[in-house]
Amino acid sequence: MPGVTDAFYVPDGDAYVATEHTRGPWSPKHQHGGPPAALIAHVAERMAPGFTVARVTVDFLRPVPIDRLGVRVETLRAGSKVQRLVGTLLHGDAPLARATLTVVRTAGVDIHMAPGAAPLPSPEQSAPFQFPFFRDPVGYHTAMESRLALGPFGRGRVAIWMRQRVPLLPDTVPSPVERVLIAADSGSGVSAGIEHASHTAINFDLTVALHRPLEGEWVGLDSVSTYEPLGLGLADTRVLDVRGPIGRALQGLVVERRPDAR
């Protein structure tokens, strides 16, 4: 893999320096939304040992530059079973993204579960895939391995398996929720039904609700995007691992025509 290091971020004191692997599809200077969301969760999880992340909502306040970033996490609710944390991603003193995380202290319970929805074809049964709309040779798209499980790409419902080629931080095994968040912000790209040469569909938020932790490295995104003529859209994604569904992701979209489009 080309790049400055084999991780999305490099720790620098109490901050984190983004690498080329975070680069998104819309600008060579800005990050994909997945790594920043996972970075906030990385810091927040360490404030709630013994708890499992059940929901994350990230509001992207402005584009995230490929630069040195800080993360500040505060406790909004400190319950014995349910806690809520608020994490802020900072560029200097400027907030770039704000996340609310709901974490739950889990315990075993005897309960009958009805059969879930059909699983996806396994990663081994799925064809290698790379997102076609990234314009730079190195970025998020090359830091992730992707396989097309259901398609064809660009025509409505699409499902893609994704896993990291590099960790979030050097020499650190990603947690299950980090793996999910790094991938889940790609739901709108997985089910992209717009012509990227002439239009953009950039998400202004990301909500991931999980009913169990991810097992393994692969994250399945079974996605559908809806676009409206007034310039709004919504990406609805079923999140899976190799055993089956684990949760849901939603992204609100702003749909625009590119200024330079013919």
C-alpha positions as CSV (number, residue, x, y, z in Angstrom):
1,M,0.0,0.0,0.0
2,P,1.4,3.5,-0.9
3,G,1.0,6.2,1.7
4,V,2.8,7.8,4.7
5,T,2.0,5.0,7.1
6,D,-0.1,1.8,7.4
7,A,-2.8,3.4,9.5
8,F,-5.6,6.0,9.1
9,Y,-4.1,8.1,11.9
10,V,-0.8,8.5,13.7
11,P,-1.0,9.6,17.4
12,D,0.8,12.9,18.1
13,G,0.7,13.7,21.8
14,D,-2.9,14.1,22.7
15,A,-3.9,14.6,19.1
16,Y,-4.0,12.5,15.9
17,V,-2.5,13.2,12.5
18,A,-4.5,11.9,9.6
19,T,-2.8,10.1,6.8
20,E,-3.6,9.8,3.1
21,H,-5.6,6.7,3.8
22,T,-8.4,8.9,5.1
23,R,-8.9,10.8,1.8
24,G,-12.5,10.8,0.6
25,P,-14.0,11.0,-2.9
26,W,-15.1,14.6,-2.9
27,S,-11.9,16.6,-2.3
28,P,-8.2,15.6,-2.2
29,K,-7.9,17.7,1.0
30,H,-10.7,16.2,3.0
31,Q,-11.4,13.0,4.7
32,H,-14.0,10.3,4.2
33,G,-16.5,10.3,7.0
34,G,-15.8,6.8,8.2
35,P,-12.3,7.2,9.8
36,P,-13.3,10.4,11.8
37,A,-16.4,8.7,13.2
38,A,-14.3,5.7,14.2
39,L,-11.7,7.9,15.8
40,I,-14.3,9.6,18.0
41,A,-15.6,6.1,19.0
42,H,-12.0,4.9,19.7
43,V,-11.6,7.7,22.3
44,A,-15.1,7.3,23.7
45,E,-14.9,3.5,24.2
46,R,-12.0,4.0,26.6
47,M,-14.2,6.1,28.8
48,A,-16.8,3.4,29.3
49,P,-15.0,0.1,30.0
50,G,-17.5,-2.8,30.3
51,F,-20.1,-1.1,28.1
52,T,-21.1,-2.0,24.5
53,V,-21.8,0.7,21.9
54,A,-25.4,0.4,20.9
55,R,-25.9,3.6,18.9
56,V,-23.8,6.3,17.4
57,T,-25.0,9.5,15.7
58,V,-22.4,11.7,14.1
59,D,-23.2,15.2,12.8
60,F,-20.6,16.4,10.3
61,L,-20.4,20.2,10.9
62,R,-17.8,20.9,8.2
63,P,-15.4,19.1,5.9
64,V,-12.7,17.3,7.9
65,P,-9.2,18.2,6.6
66,I,-6.4,15.7,6.3
67,D,-4.5,17.3,9.2
68,R,-3.8,17.1,12.9
69,L,-7.0,16.6,14.9
70,G,-8.1,16.5,18.5
71,V,-11.0,14.5,20.1
72,R,-12.8,15.7,23.3
73,V,-15.3,13.3,24.9
74,E,-17.7,14.3,27.8
75,T,-20.2,12.3,29.7
76,L,-23.8,13.4,29.1
77,R,-25.4,10.7,31.2
78,A,-23.6,8.4,33.6
79,G,-26.1,5.6,34.3
80,S,-25.3,2.2,35.7
81,K,-26.8,0.4,32.7
82,V,-27.0,3.0,30.0
83,Q,-24.6,5.9,29.4
84,R,-24.5,8.7,26.8
85,L,-21.2,10.3,25.7
86,V,-20.7,13.3,23.5
87,G,-17.5,13.4,21.4
88,T,-16.3,16.4,19.4
89,L,-13.7,16.2,16.7
90,L,-11.5,19.4,16.6
91,H,-9.2,21.1,14.2
92,G,-7.5,23.5,16.5
93,D,-10.4,25.0,18.5
94,A,-12.9,24.6,15.6
95,P,-15.4,21.7,15.9
96,L,-15.6,19.6,12.8
97,A,-18.0,16.8,13.9
98,R,-20.0,15.9,17.0
99,A,-21.1,12.4,18.0
100,T,-23.5,11.2,20.6
101,L,-22.8,7.6,21.7
102,T,-25.2,5.4,23.7
103,V,-23.4,2.6,25.5
104,V,-25.1,-0.2,27.4
105,R,-23.8,-2.6,30.0
106,T,-24.9,-5.9,28.6
107,A,-25.8,-9.1,30.5
108,G,-26.9,-12.6,29.4
109,V,-30.6,-13.2,29.0
110,D,-32.6,-16.3,28.0
111,I,-34.7,-15.2,25.1
112,H,-36.1,-16.9,22.0
113,M,-35.0,-15.1,18.7
114,A,-37.0,-15.4,15.5
115,P,-35.0,-16.2,12.3
116,G,-33.4,-13.0,10.9
117,A,-33.3,-11.8,7.3
118,A,-31.3,-13.8,4.8
119,P,-27.6,-13.3,5.1
120,L,-25.5,-12.0,2.2
121,P,-23.3,-14.2,0.0
122,S,-20.1,-14.6,1.9
123,P,-17.0,-12.4,1.2
124,E,-15.3,-15.5,-0.4
125,Q,-18.3,-15.8,-2.8
126,S,-18.3,-12.1,-3.7
127,A,-16.3,-10.5,-6.4
128,P,-13.4,-8.0,-5.7
129,F,-14.6,-4.4,-6.1
130,Q,-13.3,-0.9,-5.9
131,F,-15.4,2.3,-5.8
132,P,-15.1,4.0,-9.2
133,F,-15.7,7.6,-8.2
134,F,-12.5,8.3,-6.2
135,R,-10.3,10.6,-8.1
136,D,-6.9,10.2,-6.3
137,P,-4.7,7.1,-6.5
138,V,-4.4,6.7,-2.7
139,G,-7.2,7.2,-0.2
140,Y,-10.0,5.6,1.8
141,H,-10.9,3.4,-1.2
142,T,-7.4,1.8,-1.3
143,A,-7.2,1.5,2.5
144,M,-10.3,-0.7,2.4
145,E,-10.8,-4.1,0.7
146,S,-14.3,-4.3,-0.9
147,R,-16.2,-7.2,-2.5
148,L,-19.5,-6.9,-4.4
149,A,-22.1,-9.3,-2.9
150,L,-25.3,-8.0,-4.6
151,G,-25.5,-5.7,-7.5
152,P,-25.1,-4.4,-10.1
153,F,-23.4,-1.3,-8.7
154,G,-25.1,2.0,-9.5
155,R,-28.6,0.6,-9.9
156,G,-30.6,0.7,-6.7
157,R,-30.0,-1.8,-3.9
158,V,-26.4,-2.9,-3.7
159,A,-24.5,-4.9,-1.0
160,I,-20.8,-4.8,-0.5
161,W,-18.5,-6.4,2.0
162,M,-15.7,-4.2,3.4
163,R,-12.8,-4.7,5.7
164,Q,-9.8,-2.6,6.6
165,R,-6.4,-3.0,5.0
166,V,-4.9,-0.7,7.6
167,P,-5.8,-0.2,11.3
168,L,-7.3,3.0,12.7
169,L,-4.0,3.6,14.6
170,P,-0.6,2.0,14.2
171,D,-0.1,-1.4,15.9
172,T,-3.6,-1.3,17.4
173,V,-6.3,-3.9,16.6
174,P,-9.6,-2.1,15.7
175,S,-12.5,-2.7,18.0
176,P,-15.8,-4.1,16.5
177,V,-17.5,-0.7,16.5
178,E,-14.4,1.0,14.9
179,R,-14.6,-1.5,12.1
180,V,-18.3,-0.8,11.7
181,L,-18.1,3.0,11.7
182,I,-15.1,3.1,9.3
183,A,-17.3,1.1,6.8
184,A,-20.8,2.3,7.6
185,D,-20.3,5.9,6.3
186,S,-19.9,4.2,2.8
187,G,-23.5,3.2,2.7
188,S,-24.4,6.1,0.5
189,G,-21.5,5.2,-1.8
190,V,-22.4,1.5,-1.9
191,S,-25.9,2.4,-3.2
192,A,-25.0,5.4,-5.2
193,G,-27.5,5.8,-8.0
194,I,-26.4,9.2,-9.2
195,E,-24.0,10.1,-12.0
196,H,-20.9,11.2,-10.1
197,A,-19.5,13.1,-13.1
198,S,-22.3,15.6,-12.8
199,H,-23.7,15.3,-9.3
200,T,-22.7,14.9,-5.6
201,A,-24.6,13.3,-2.8
202,I,-22.7,14.2,0.4
203,N,-24.0,13.0,3.8
204,F,-24.3,15.5,6.6
205,D,-24.8,12.9,9.3
206,L,-24.5,9.2,10.1
207,T,-26.5,7.1,12.6
208,V,-25.6,3.5,13.4
209,A,-27.7,1.4,15.7
210,L,-26.4,-2.0,16.6
211,H,-28.1,-4.9,18.3
212,R,-24.9,-7.0,18.7
213,P,-21.2,-6.4,18.2
214,L,-19.5,-7.2,14.9
215,E,-17.9,-10.6,14.7
216,G,-14.7,-10.8,12.5
217,E,-13.2,-8.3,10.2
218,W,-15.8,-8.1,7.4
219,V,-18.6,-5.5,7.5
220,G,-21.5,-6.1,5.1
221,L,-23.4,-3.0,3.9
222,D,-26.7,-3.8,2.1
223,S,-27.8,-0.3,1.0
224,V,-30.5,1.6,-0.8
225,S,-30.3,5.3,-1.5
226,T,-33.3,7.5,-2.3
227,Y,-32.9,11.0,-4.0
228,E,-35.5,13.7,-4.3
229,P,-35.6,16.6,-6.8
230,L,-35.6,19.2,-4.0
231,G,-32.0,18.2,-3.3
232,L,-32.4,15.8,-0.3
233,G,-31.6,12.1,-0.1
234,L,-31.4,9.2,2.4
235,A,-29.2,6.2,2.4
236,D,-30.7,3.2,4.4
237,T,-28.2,0.4,5.1
238,R,-28.6,-3.0,6.7
239,V,-25.3,-3.7,8.5
240,L,-24.1,-7.3,8.7
241,D,-21.3,-9.6,9.6
242,V,-20.6,-13.1,8.2
243,R,-23.2,-14.5,10.7
244,G,-26.0,-12.2,9.8
245,P,-27.5,-8.7,10.5
246,I,-26.1,-6.7,13.4
247,G,-27.8,-3.3,12.9
248,R,-28.8,-0.4,10.7
249,A,-27.2,2.8,9.4
250,L,-28.9,5.9,8.1
251,Q,-27.3,8.9,6.3
252,G,-29.0,12.1,5.4
253,L,-27.8,13.4,2.0
254,V,-27.5,16.8,0.3
255,V,-27.8,16.2,-3.5
256,E,-26.3,18.8,-5.8
257,R,-25.2,19.3,-9.4
258,R,-21.4,19.8,-9.7
259,P,-20.6,23.4,-10.7
260,D,-18.3,22.2,-13.5
261,A,-20.8,19.7,-14.8
262,R,-21.7,20.0,-18.5
